Amino acid sequence: MSAEDLEKYETEMELKLYREYRDVVGLFRYVIETERRFYLTNDYELKVRSDGGEVFFEVAMADAWVWDMYRPARFVRQVRVLTFKDVNVEELTKNDLELPSDEAGFGGGSGSGQ
């Protein structure tokens, strides 16, 4: 397999993953990002832990979707993440999930300014 074939394969896998994300994002309420993964979930618990002066985060999620093109199954029942890095949690709103309409200036509608 050539480097070009490998690059094409990875590009196709990323596009497939993006399309899957686009199809499932509306099912979830939260986006959780760690240094290694990106998750969608409806239920999570975030705890700050300390051990020997080191602070770390424990994130537990139920019924999550994992952004990882190398996983054959991206839906997981339970996820527990331990990390010393930042954890970002964002609540999705309905507006975050909607695509712009053609009336909003996309697609050549009226009002071209002539």
C-alpha positions in Angstrom: 0.0 0.0 0.0 1.5 3.3 -1.0 1.5 6.5 1.1 -1.0 8.0 -1.3 -3.4 5.0 -0.8 -3.0 5.3 3.0 -3.8 9.0 2.9 -6.8 8.4 0.7 -8.1 5.7 3.1 -7.6 8.0 6.2 -9.4 10.8 4.4 -12.3 8.5 3.6 -12.5 7.3 7.2 -12.5 10.9 8.5 -15.3 11.8 6.1 -17.3 8.7 7.2 -16.8 9.7 10.9 -17.9 13.3 10.3 -21.0 12.1 8.5 -21.8 9.7 11.4 -21.2 12.6 13.9 -23.6 14.8 11.9 -26.2 12.1 12.0 -26.0 11.5 15.8 -25.2 14.9 17.3 -28.9 15.8 17.6 -29.4 12.8 20.0 -27.1 14.3 22.6 -27.1 17.2 25.1 -23.3 17.5 25.9 -20.0 17.6 24.1 -17.1 16.6 26.3 -13.5 17.0 25.1 -10.4 15.6 26.7 -6.8 15.7 25.5 -7.4 12.3 23.7 -11.0 12.1 22.8 -14.2 13.9 21.9 -17.5 12.5 23.3 -21.2 13.2 22.9 -23.4 12.2 25.9 -26.6 13.0 27.7 -25.4 12.2 31.2 -22.0 12.8 32.8 -20.3 13.3 36.1 -17.1 15.3 36.5 -15.0 15.0 39.7 -11.8 16.7 40.6 -9.5 14.3 42.4 -6.2 14.7 44.2 -3.6 12.1 44.9 -0.2 12.9 46.5 -0.5 16.6 45.5 -1.4 15.8 41.9 -4.8 17.1 40.7 -6.6 15.1 38.0 -10.1 14.8 36.6 -12.4 11.9 36.5 -15.2 12.0 34.0 -17.9 9.3 33.9 -20.4 9.1 31.0 -23.3 6.9 30.2 -24.6 6.1 26.7 -21.9 8.1 24.9 -20.7 8.4 21.3 -16.9 8.6 20.8 -15.1 10.5 18.0 -12.5 7.9 17.1 -12.2 6.7 13.5 -10.2 3.6 14.7 -13.0 2.3 16.9 -15.3 -0.2 15.1 -18.2 0.7 17.6 -18.4 4.3 18.6 -21.5 4.0 20.8 -20.5 2.9 24.3 -22.6 2.2 27.4 -20.2 3.4 30.1 -17.1 5.5 29.8 -14.7 6.5 32.5 -11.8 8.9 31.7 -9.0 9.9 34.0 -6.9 12.8 32.9 -4.4 15.4 34.2 -5.2 17.7 31.3 -8.2 20.1 30.8 -11.7 18.7 30.4 -14.1 20.9 28.4 -17.8 20.4 28.8 -20.2 22.2 26.5 -24.0 22.0 26.5 -25.4 21.9 23.0 -28.3 24.1 22.2 -30.9 23.6 19.4 -29.3 26.5 17.5 -25.9 24.8 17.5 -27.4 21.9 15.6 -29.3 23.7 12.8 -27.8 24.4 9.4 -28.2 27.9 7.9 -31.2 28.3 5.6 -30.9 29.6 2.1 -32.9 32.7 3.2 -30.0 33.7 5.5 -27.9 34.8 2.5 -26.6 31.4 1.4 -27.5 30.1 -2.0 -28.1 33.3 -4.0 -31.4 34.5 -2.7 -32.8 38.0 -3.3 -31.2 41.1 -1.9 -28.0 40.9 -3.9 -27.4 44.7 -3.6 -27.7 45.6 -7.3 
